[in-house]
Amino acid sequence: MEQLLGRDGTEVQSIYAEYRAANPRVTSLVALAKGKGIEVQSANRARLTQISGESRHQGIVAEVRRSTLLDEAGLRALLEHRLGAGESPLLLMLDGIQDPHNLGACMRTAEAAGVVAIVVPRRGAAGLSPTVSKVAAGAAETLPFAAVANLGRVLDWLGDYGFLRVGTSDHAEASLYALDLTGPAAFIMGREESGLGKSLAQRCDVLASLPMLGEVASLNVSVATGICLYEALRQRA
């Protein structure tokens, strides 16, 4: 909430708050919102739960206008602009992530690592929700988010644009740390249970794995995403 209100406030349409003298944080946020001319409405805890879909809302909920949603054409335009400006965009593609907590955690890390957009399938995966926004800690309102009909088609034209398409697999022979990630690159992370789908894996330029020295066979997708993105960031620094 602080991150949202700390910006220009244009994303926040209204605030719903449970006024309690014992909660100075809510009082402070309400004062900040009012100072920015944002409408503030009083609501009890049951109403806040209904609005947010979450029982753990800490007494305040923001209604947000999202300006970062993209379709496939919008994603193309964004990447063409970045490439035309001489940049080397870093893209994150998520193949059917189901858990909104994982999606939110991936978004938070991606925004911090300089990812230009997240791409997800339109169906069969978690979408933007109050839970995702809460876990993402502000990234869901700033990071471009593209929900597309066909991830494979996007991977195909990313290759035409010169992106290195990196799939992740526990069984890949190539190590993440052996790759050159300084140019335009897209990481494709697989589903929580089954990993990267075969069709998408076949479209990748390389499949990479993370070193695993212990008994655990794999990492949580949001943790693996963080490691991959920050290796790209390290190489680009």
Residue, then its C-alpha position, 0 to 999 in steps of 0.5 A: m500500500e505504501q508503494l502505491l500511495g508513495r507514487d503519484g497515486t494515479e493508479v489508486q481509484s479509492i481506499y476502503a478502510e476500517y477505522r480503528a484508533a488502535n491501528p496507527r498504520v491505517t490512520s497514516l495511510v488514510a491521511l496520505a490517501k486523502g492528501k492525494g485527493i483519493e476517495v476514502q470509504s469506511a468499511n467493516r472487516a467483513r466488507l473488506t474481506q468481500i472486496s479483497g477476497e482475502s481475510r488478511h487485509q490488515g484493515i485497509v484495501a485499495e481499488v486500483r486501476r491497472s495501466t500495465l495490462l498488455d495483449e500480444a500486440g501491446l507486448r510486441a510494441l513494447l519490445e520493439h520500442r526497447l529494441g529500437a532504443g538500443e536496449s537488451p530487454l529481459l523478459l519473464m515467461l511463466d508456463g501455467i503458474q497456478d499458485p497466486h503466491n508464486l506469481g506474486a513472488c515472481m513479479r516482485t523479483a522480476e520488477a526488482a531485476g529489471v524485467v520489462a514484462i511478464v508473459v503468461p497464458r490467458r487460460g490455465a494459469a493464475g492471473l492478477s488478483p488481490t493475493v498476487s498484488k499483495v505478495a508482489a508488494g507494488a510490482a503488480e501495479t508497475l510491471p507490464f503484464a501480458a496475458v496471451a493466447n499462445l505462449g509458443r507463438v510468442l516464443d517463435w517471434l521472440g526468436d525472430y527479434g533476436f532474443l535468447r530463449v532460455g528454458t529451465s529444466d532439472h534435466a538440462e545439461a547446460s548450467l545457467y552460469a555458462l550462458d551469455l545473458t547480456g543480450p535480449a533474453a527471455f526466461i521461460m519457467g515451467r509449472e510448479e508440478s510438471g515443469l516446462g511443457k514439451s512444446l515450449a521446451q522445443r522452441c527454446d534456444v537452450l535449456a538450462s539447469l541450476p546446480m543442485l548439491g543437496e538431496v532436494a531435487s528442485l526449487n520452488v519456481s519463484v526461487a528459481t526465477g529469482i536466481c535466473l533473473y539475478e544472474a542475468l542482472r549480474q552479467r549486465a551490471 
